[in-house]
Amino acid sequence: MTRTAGTARRTGTGRTTGTARSRTGSGVGRTAAAALALATAVGLAAPGAAAAQEGRGNPLEGVWRTEGYGLLIAVSGGRVTTYDVTAHSCLPGWVTGTQASAPGPDGTTRYTVGNLAMTLTPKGRNQAVEREESGVGTKSLTRLDALPPLCARPAPNDPLAVFDRFWEDFEENYPFFAAKGIDWHAVRDEKRPTITPATTADRLQDVFTDMLRPLGDAHTGLARVVDGHAKEVFGGQRPDSTVQTPELTARALQASAAQLTGPEQQFAGGRLGVGRLPDGLGYLRVSSFDGYTDGDFRSQVDELDRALDAVLAGPDRPTGLVVDVRLNGGGSDALGLHIAARLTDRPYVAYRKVARNDPADPTKFTRPEPITVRPSAGGHFTGPVAVLTSSISTSAAETFTQAMTGRSPRVLRVGENTQGVFSDIMIKSLSPEFMAVLPNEKYLTRNGSTFDGPGIPPNVRTPVFTPDELAALRDSALSTARRMLTEDAQGNQSSQGDHGDQGNAENDQEQQRQEQQ
C-alpha cells in the first residue's frame, strides 16, 4: 500500500508523498495502522517546512497542485515537500523527499523517501505528472505562482480548528458518504457544538472515533503523534468481517498445508508460499503485497519473481494454479499486477482509477485512467487459475482480485467477499498531535461500477476461517478450488459455467464482454 505524493498505498513499502497503500499488523484497522507506520518510518514532516521557491534551472522547481487529493507539492533545491490543503487550511504534509538522480532527457526526476520513490515529469511549463514507483496510475499537477497565503502562516491548533480540519478533509475527499447513507453535514452539526477551547485531546479523539466508526471503512483511521511516532488509535473495518488473529493465521496455514503434497517453500520472510497440490496443481500463497525485502521496490519485484518461478517455471509446470489471498491485508497494487502479468499472454484492462476532484461536489471525479495488465517479458502461465478470497483480503489483495476478473481464460473465485476497500490511502495531518487516514479514489469496472463496500464476491461461496473449519483443520475453499481446477484441466469446461455467481452476475457479464473483445 503506498503512494507517494500524499497517499500511501498499503503496507510498508507503497507510495511516498502523502498516500499510503500498505498494511502491516493484523485485525481491525490493519490498513490504517500500516499506513501510519509508514509515515513514522519515513519521518513526519516538521511543521513550518520551508516553502519551495521557483528556480531557473529545473523546470520542476516551484509549487504544484494535484488534480484531486487535496495536496500541494513544492520542489526546491533537490527536495520535495508536501502540504495538505482544504478550503480553509494548509498544513505541512508528512513526507519530504530527496532527489535521487539527475533529470532524464524528458525532465523526469526521481525522488526518494526512505526506500520509497516517486517521479515527477514536466509536461510543458505549467503541467506535470507524478508517478509512484510501487503504485499504479498517475497524478496530474498544475503549477501555482506560489504557495497559497494559508500555507505561509502557522495553522491554528485549538480544538475547534482541529475538528474543522478533520471534518473538511473528509468532506472534500471521501467518495462514499452517499453509498453508506451518511449525512456528513448532520454529523458535523451534532458534534461541533460539543467542542470548546477546553476540549482535551482525549475527548477530541473520542469524537473523531465516533464520527468514523459508522463508515465501516477499513481505509479510514485516526492516529496520535507521540515523540515523532504516529500511533493508531482507531481503524475502521466492515462490520461483518473476520478479525485476523495470530491463532487464526496459524490454524489457517496448517489447514491449507495439509492439502499440499510436500512442505511449502517460503519466500519474502514467509509472506509468499509455494507448494504443489494433487493432480499437478500449483499453489501460491500471497499473504501480503508488501515487505518482501528491506530494499527498494525493484528488490520486492525480484523476490516475487523468485516465488513465481518456483511455482510456474521449470519442467514440472502446473496443470492449474490456486492463488490464495485470504490472509492478505494489502500492499502494493503494482505487485498484484506483476502476478497478473505472469498469468496472461495478452494485455487487458485491469480497472480504471478515478479520484474525487471537486471539494464541493462529491459526484465529480478525475478522468478515468485505465490500468493495464501487460504480459511480462518472462514465461507465462495461461492455464486454469482460481483465486481464494476472504473478508481479510483487503485493498491491494482486492485490486489484484479485480485485475484477475479481466483475464482470459476466466479466473474462478472461491471463498467469500473481500473487504471492500480499493483506494489508495491518504494520510492527512490535522495538528502536531493528530493524523487522519482516508480514501479518495474508486477502482471502476468496465461498466463504471465499483466493489467498494461489500467487496468482490466469489463465484463459488464456501466457508472460510469459520470456527468449525479451523477446529477441524479443514479448508473447504481450497478443496473446492482443487476439484474445479482438476475438472477444468481434464476438459470439463462446464464446471465453471454451471454455478451461479451468487451476487456477481454483473461482473460476470462484464467479464464476458471483455473476453469477446
Secondary structure, DSSP 8 states (H G I E B T S, - for coil): ---SSSEEESSSSS--SSEE----S-STTHHHHHHHHHHHHH----TT-------SS-TT-EEEEESSTTEEEEEETTEEEEEEEETTEEEEEEEEEEE-S---TT--EEEEETTEEEEEEE-SSSEEEEEETTS-SEEEEEEESS--GGGGS----SHHHHHHHHHHHHHHH-S-HHHHT--HHHHHHHHGGG--TT--HHHHHHHHHHHHGGG--TT-EEEEEETTEEEEEEE---TT-----HHHHHHHHHHHHTTSSS--EEEGGGTEEEEEEGGGEEEEEE--BS-S-SS-HHHHHHHHHHHHHHHHSSSS--SEEEEE-TT---B-HHHHHHHHHHT-SS-EEEEEEEEB--TT-TT-B---EEEEE---SS----S-EEEEE-TT--THHHHHHHHHTT-SS-EEEEES------S-EEEEE-SSSEEEEEE-EEEE-TTS---TTT----SEE---S-HHHHHTT--HHHHHHHHHHHHHHTT-GGGGTSS--SS-HHHHHHHHHHHH-
